[in-house]
Amino acid sequence: MTTAVVLSGGANLGAIQVGMLRALAERGVVPDLLVGTSVGALNAAVVAEDGLTMSSVERLADIWRSLRARDVFPPDPLHLISALRGRSQSLFTDTGLRRLIDESLTVDALEGTRIPLIVVTTDILTGREVDLGWGPLTDALLASSAIPGLFPPVRWRDRMLVDGGVADNTSLAPTITAGADTVYVLPTGYACALTEPPGDAASMALHGTTLLIHKRLIREIDEYSAAADLIVLPPPCPLDVSPRDFGRAEELMDRAYHDAIAALAIDGGRRRQPSRMIGLHTHDGQV
């Protein structure tokens, strides 16, 4: 039996996946393959280095505990002015993300991880999904996280690559192609309990992208539910975390862990219609 773990994108909500990974590690889940997109690729890379163990999950948790918005979105007035004048492809540089990746990982190449890792990106010219399983790890992670307009695209040979969520957020297809029998899907969900829209352009772009990603994920789970044993872990709900608030990582990790434990306690997390675990919805008080 081949087991895969798929981690979706979701910006600051990526802390949720740490709690889910902790629950899987406690159950002794041993992945044969990790597939990650955007922030999910960053999380997957840390686990892929040393395996899905309590120590690797705790190392990932420490990264999230120390993370702040300025680490990911470093303020650079000159770059912002350049972008507003049409002289730059993005509002932010990727220097913060590059520093974060280099400080968090010791492996230089995708093929050097203990668990095989596939990083999902998108060719910005064709819109096609590009799955990376070899080459410079930092560049692959930067490409998968390059939300168009917010971060610059990354050149990979003769292609310009951006966030994998543009083409396909969780990318279950590589796991099916690899012959995975059991696939754990770790979504980050979305801020389902916000009572008003985000107040700045970057936060609005992040929230809108997260909503589109989540809708695509639901469709993809329905598409592949018959091809493998899909176990979808539910993200915490309700969520009212603003898109650039990194100060609630501990809360998100803790809530996700307890929700995952509860879900896995019933038939190992298996459900007849797994996409119903993450269906779009509203809460009282929302417009």
PyMOL commands that set and color helices and strands:
alter all, ss='L'
color gray80, all
select helices_A, chain A and resi 11-26+39-50+54-66+69-72+77-84+95-104+110-112+137-144+164-166+173-177+201-224+249-264+267-269+274-278
alter helices_A, ss='H'
color red, helices_A
select strands_A, chain A and resi 3-7+33-37+117-123+129-132+154-156+159-163+182-186+229-232
alter strands_A, ss='S'
color yellow, strands_A
deselect
rebuild
show_as cartoon
